[in-house]
């Protein structure tokens, strides 16, 4: 998952000054021609610039200037928690002055003095935000949470004051309206378009009263989404399953039982055993637990973590208020619901396109769920059980059936995946073979936690490309999931190279034990590094269009397609070696992994489809419908009704996230609101791309360079369908994804109602 910070989190503005900041100012290129018919004299422009510069305050403290470390990486040895609030306040004040200087410039508006000047504003605010929001996600503290609660509404108001300033918009609009007579590079034109569209989407064309209401809504949403995220993190961290005896944990490894004892001791319950919750509904240890009562208790602890079972962690009214405010905001813009409003810049464009794409899979998926449930019930009966499968049983018996059918032992598979070898000999090796990259471990770059590793990334010609941080292990101070973001973004305007981090949540082995990881963790490592490559290969002038600054339903695509190399035979031979014997993983085992990947799609795919459709249900509420969900009980009822309408086996296969812990859509950052379908949409692009790679020779430098040139280096500078066609030579096809998921007609995991594989019609305009 790609995490974006700052303005994309809080508002809709796109210019880079309101995104993560970076680096030394250098004079950028100008357009070859720029509204010259209205340009002021050089003397007037110089005088205006001098006057404006003198009115802009100077910052103080660590974040007032660029870091002196290589690549401008943050120096965590010089940053204290006391630095953040002053830096935020100063950064906002400086940017306000910079924007005021743009507005007060007596020279007529041009691309350079308005659009580029806006792009250049907010450097100090960008620097502090990049570091602060990285830490609140990956290594937060009580004090950082307090600062987040205090600063989030202020940041929202700050961005609104810029986005909704009528005088600033008048200058932006003047440049935009004259664009036909201007000579611009394609990237200049895209920046102008994005700046104008973002301000319109923020409310620049609304009435004064409407703009004031939007500001109030944004501020309240910022507060509520921050509170939702913090409450949910506490609900997850503070409610482990506690058991009294090791017998209740039968089936777990000795290492897992020791870890449970250590966690219980940390929680002040010496002599007991604690299993920490992870972010999804299903929990990783459920398949291994032999005690059915323990399985049920762990599942229920996860499922009910934030739904009022424990009133201290009830998120229902928070999410109800968020949904109501979003619907109201959409209505202010004349849109029927939040989904229609927020999808304006997506690849899919309209909710109907995304819904049609997902709904075509439902009949085959429902049949698969029923068939797989019957198969699991047969396995339970064959073992002498007198119960029918429940969600807490599903993966245990699915794994048994998988083991019988494919002779696949998940624990035995993990013995071939040692974390450092997966990273260096697997992920980095893949990057070398495809793109010619090389990596050097750094021990001289300060990190925010001892478990973080840092590498310099080198181009094929030996030049420095960027810096990469790897933060693999689960800890209470880290939110759930996995993600990538930047400390510093690439920009030719500033002459900056990317400083990128990957964050994962792999349970850490006890001291002295070899750190093995599951095959799912291996996939996640390749996935997140795909995001990293998207950022490392950025080749843009403007930071706001750089690297992963793409549409929500495109950004996961480059990361997903890099998962294919985890099972490439050449890559596997290099990294998948038994941690004791050094034996390379048998290809027969790999073939079983790939054969088994189509198995259990009723659950694996079903829980994601359900979550994506549930997200769209919340986003499709009208203001009146949302306002009517005004009690915790109505939240629960709406979720239940929405899931029942899907026609899937929701009691056997609950969604990957219930509404009450759906951090992707109700927390800040909430970039996946009306966008969780993106994981499915981009999987369609991914699977189609895998077919292209395999048809063109697979793991070759030529293929890597072609993908880099057509996709990874393009950032958000062009239409995504055009970008994909430049890569594949055609428009994307959904059929390879359906085949990979076992959801095509004639396949053993589908039925006659499955999709014909055609992509839903492309929507040109959002509804």
Secondary structure, DSSP 4 states (H G I P E B T S, - for coil): -B---THHHHS---SGGGS-------PPP--SB--GGGPPPHHHHHHHHHHHHHHSPPP-SGGGS--SSGGG---GGG--THHHHHHHHHHHHHHHHHHHHHHH--SPP-IIIIIIHHHH--HHHHHHHHHHHHHHHHS--HHHHHHHHHHHHHHHHHHHHHHT-HHHHHHHHHHHHTGGG-B--HHHHHHHHHHHHHHHHHTTTS-HHHHHHHHHHHHHHHHHHHHHHHHHHHHHHS--EEES-GGGGTTS-HHHHHHHHHHHHHTT-TTSEEE---SSSS-TTTTT---HHHHHHHHHHHHTTTSSSSGGG--HHHHHHHHHHHHHHHHHTT-SSHHHHHGGGSSS-SHHHHHHHHHTTHHHHHHHHHHHHHHHHHHHHHTT--S---HHHHHHHHHHHHHHHH---HHHHHTT-BHHHIIIIIIHHHHHHHH--EEEEESSS--SSTTEEEEEEE-TTS-EEEEEEEEEE--TTS-SS-EEEEEE--BTTTTB-EEEEEEEEEPPPPTTS--B--HHHHHHHHHHHHHHHHHHT---SSGGGSTT-S-HHHHHHHHHHGGGGGG-HHHHHHH-B-TTT-PBPPHHHHHHHHHHTTTTHHHHHHHHHHHHHHHHHHHT--HHHHHH--SHHHHHHHHHHHHHTTTS-TTTS--SS-GGG-HHHHSSS-TTTTTTTHHHHHHHHHHHHHHHHHHTTSS-HHHHHHHIIIIIT-TTSS-HHHHHHHHHSS---SHHHHHHTT-STTSTT--TTS---PPPPPPSS--
